[in-house]
Amino acid sequence: MILNIRHQTDYHYTTTVAYTIQQLRLTPRREPTQHTLNWKVTAPGRCHFYTDAWGNATHVLTLTGDHTNVRVIAEGRVQTISPDQGRIQGSGELKALVFTVPTTLTETTDTVMSFAAQHLKPSARSHDLMDLASAIMGSVGYQTGATGVASTATEALLLGHGVCQDHAHLFIACCHSRGIPARYVSGYLDAGIQDHAATHAWVDVWVEDVDYSGWISIDVTHACFQDERYCRLAVGRDYETAAPVRGVRRGGGTESMSAHVTVTPEGMR
């Protein structure tokens, strides 16, 4: 499948900003499941490209001089394939155990460990992990605006509502409670007629199945394996290490942000 993707993010400030720096993970990863046909990131100021510690293509945007608006556009075409049963072995060079380290957002609290004890076997196979995804969706209903980017897995579980980011964090926390490597994935999804946003978050988890040892990729929010509808931007331990856009500024008063994303299979525009 070829996906046509356009992601525009606009920031507006009520007073003048003197300095902006943003970390942009807006370029698709080089992985066996996808091939970038063309891609560009357009932004004001200076953009410095590098590959971060997780293997993500990253730009650092620096904008000096007075400004009240910032617009960042990422767009292009990506050819994707559907990995068999979500198996994506070979995507990344870091050892799997790197992704057993807890973070503030994925902390294995007593609440999380109790939930994991009910819904995840200690030596989980692929089908067990899919059952965990279904259990999370049954306990944390999808609700836009119910949580924020700083909400933890435990907070989402106690609230009973959240978004794809929360589902991913809770899944990762449950896996960590069993010593299972799991990592956060940010990217795009051709959601079709579904209500969930085209920007999306899901997980990779390490499995030891009878016929396979390696990463599988699971969309917790939809309780399904990654397929050709997904474009992977970044991986990390949680949202903070894989967010498409993160930054700080000097000045600016109150900030308002809007984002518009389209993901369209080629031939369906």
Summary of the structure (lengths in Angstrom):
residues: 269
radius of gyration: 18.5
end to end distance: 13.6
largest distance: 59.5
contacts: 915
relative contact order: 0.24
helix: 21%
strand: 45%
